[in-house]
Amino acid sequence: MKKGYFGDFGGRFAPELLMPPLLELEEAMGRIMAGEAFQRELTELLTHFVGRPTALYHCANLSREVGFGVWLKREDLAHTGAHKINNTVGQALLAKHMGKTKLVAETGAGQHGVATATAAALLGLECIVYMGAEDVVRQAHNVQRMELLGATVRPVESGSRTLKDAINAAMRHWIAEQAATHYCLGSAVGPHPFPLLVRELQAVIGREALAQFRERTGKLPDRVVACVGGGSNAIGMFHAFVPHEQVALIGVEAAGDGSPGCCHSATLSTGTPGVLHGTMTKLLQTPEGQILPSHSLAPGLDYPGVGPEHAHLQALGRAEYVCVTDDQALAGFMRLTRSEGILPALESSHALAHVLSLSGTLPATTDVIVCLSGRGDKDLEIVRQALAKRDG
Ligand SMILES: Cc1ncc(COP(=O)(O)O)c(C=O)c1O
């Protein structure tokens, strides 16, 4: 495979001014991150700071209701409440070893911003977080968390005022201040080496899930399901299972309100190949290459691109990508909350909703692991408004 590519997807489509820090990062991954000392330090932080391994939980109530085994990989139990912390602790540690003093980041749902601000506080780095102005309003609670952690939050007023625009702003900042700054990218997107870096740091999710499931049952699961925004929790969950062809891998995208012509974030299901944020992937775009607006009830899924490795897994037929609407995700949120006493993030609720839609269709011996990428506390206001609208 061509370096930095996943089949036809990936690569490094970056302006000349971004090439030096990208090459520096690639070199640091090989020299520092691959080393035993770095890995030991990272494992120490993941164990005692992040709280790994996270639990693999068998949902006895939900399994009884749907007629097959439902298991949750509990990334909601990781420090700060989502899988994003695995990536930021790793990148912050790498940045520190590279001699950087500042992290710049972008965030949509705010979880990556909180996770970056947390890692920066831990490791004594300055932190600047770009966030679409619309997301600043939708996720006010996370803005307050970032500020308390010592980060500077910069609202981005351009474009659709969401994640896509925040990434543009963070990249511009990195170009201008590359000597002292590491760009702590929040998903498995962007130019090489970011999709590889983020996947390596998130692959701990699937490695643990595979070992935990084997230990409990003596076998492999039949299906592994995860929501897909940029695709970092999904690629982290899938990676260890990819060589095990008998395990079906299913990524769940956001279909928005589901009406014909509505905005959604179903990039792999409906998008076409193109370049966004420095990588060749599948995009929501017009035939002329204009990026289309995206939408999801779950702010973390609201992105018109996707990680290139997912486009590759789809092209290979190794992973399948399906869609779930806002209403279905809301129903998934309520069902897990009431059945198991766990409030899932709205992003993860998409993955759950897909599994619930399989109710009664799979043999009782089937086991499905869902990546519960985060907890729902950040989404309480969105849920309150959506329930009020639904119930008139
Ligand atoms: C809880 C949670 N799950 C999933 C996502 C989607 O991102 P990714 O597809 O990179 O895992 C986000 C993004 O903010 C998130 O906060």
The ligand as a MOL file (V3000), in Angstrom:
LIG
                    3D

  0  0  0     0  0            999 V3000
M  V30 BEGIN CTAB
M  V30 COUNTS 16 16 0 0 0
M  V30 BEGIN ATOM
M  V30 1 C -19.0830 10.7440 22.5890 0
M  V30 2 C -18.6570 10.8850 21.1560 0
M  V30 3 N -18.8100 9.8300 20.3400 0
M  V30 4 C -18.4520 9.9010 19.0380 0
M  V30 5 C -17.9630 11.0750 18.4900 0
M  V30 6 C -17.6440 11.1090 17.0310 0
M  V30 7 O -16.3020 11.1830 16.7660 0
M  V30 8 P -15.4940 9.9400 16.1820 0
M  V30 9 O -16.2840 9.4400 15.0040 0
M  V30 10 O -14.1900 10.5060 15.8390 0
M  V30 11 O -15.4210 8.8910 17.2530 0
M  V30 12 C -17.7870 12.2060 19.3140 0
M  V30 13 C -17.2360 13.4590 18.7810 0
M  V30 14 O -17.1830 14.4670 19.4010 0
M  V30 15 C -18.1480 12.1000 20.6860 0
M  V30 16 O -18.0330 13.1440 21.5190 0
M  V30 END ATOM
M  V30 BEGIN BOND
M  V30 1 1 1 2
M  V30 2 1 2 3
M  V30 3 2 2 15
M  V30 4 2 3 4
M  V30 5 1 4 5
M  V30 6 1 5 6
M  V30 7 2 5 12
M  V30 8 1 6 7
M  V30 9 1 7 8
M  V30 10 2 8 9
M  V30 11 1 8 10
M  V30 12 1 8 11
M  V30 13 1 12 13
M  V30 14 1 12 15
M  V30 15 2 13 14
M  V30 16 1 15 16
M  V30 END BOND
M  V30 END CTAB
M  END
